[in-house]
């Protein structure tokens, strides 16, 4: 099951890059190649009633959570049968409880707000939000971490560290430890450097 999802994401992204090079897609695109196991481990640890917020590199998150490759591809091609009517394109998606936005860090307070709503409804659902290492340069991220901890909001922050913010190496723009940033707000953290879904799944499941 996990392998099928990982394979789907890789095959989809390779096809996206091929179509992009031929000018067949609407706007730009950011591939998720190499990080497939992250998305699959996380989506396998939550339910469809939980909420997922993603970023500009969202295809893997979307596919692992919604299993809707046709709707996503149609969206990226600007077709009316896309998940957002062909208007959102590669980065700006909404389908069920899935949301994504290309503005780095901008989704984080939205995700905290959605998680707070679930807490007030006493639904038992959580919210998952994906950040990149480059997003840690945004002040709103730290404000969101503070409120999430202070109000004990049911949200899981996932930082996917690929060691580059666009074209800038992390060592040139991030000082100190990533995990200790969250720990400073008394948020429980875990770190996994494996790209094997069998290693990632138990770590994520425990946090969920």
Secondary structure, DSSP 8 states (H G I E B T S, - for coil): -HHHHHHHHHHHHHHHHHHHHTT-SSS-----TT-HHHHHHHHTTS-TTSEEEE-SS-HHHHHHHH--HHHHHHHHTT-TTSTTTTSSTTT--EETTEEE-SSTTHHHHHHHHHHHHHHHHT----EEEEEEGGGGG-HHHHHHHHHHHHTT--EEEEEE--SEETTEEGGGT--S-HHHHHHTTT----------HHHHHHHHHHH-
